Amino acid sequence: MAKELDQDKAMEGTIRFSEKYVEKSGYKFFPDQEVVRLVQEGLARNQVEYGYRYCP
C-alpha cells in the first residue's frame, strides 16, 4: 500500500527541493516571496494529489 503524503510534509519537502534546486542551479528565487510561496504550495498540492510536483 502506498504511503499517503499530507500537505504539510509535501510542503516541507517542496521547500527543501526548491531551495536545493536554486542553490545548485545558479538560479535565484523570484523577488516577491508571496509568489514563491504560492508556487511552492501549488507544487506541494500537486504532489499530494497526483504523486508528482507538476508545475501549478
VENJOJO-V419106 format. One record per residue. NEAR is the number of other C-alpha atoms within 12 Angstrom. Layout:
near = (NEAR | NEAR)
//
This chain:
near = (3 | 6 | 8 | 14 | 20 | 17 | 21 | 17 | 18 | 27 | 26 | 21 | 24 | 31 | 25 | 16 | 19 | 27 | 20 | 16 | 15 | 16 | 13 | 11 | 12 | 11 | 13 | 16 | 21 | 15 | 10 | 11 | 12 | 12 | 14 | 21 | 22 | 19 | 24 | 32 | 28 | 25 | 29 | 33 | 28 | 23 | 27 | 25 | 18 | 17 | 18 | 18 | 24 | 18 | 16 | 19)
//
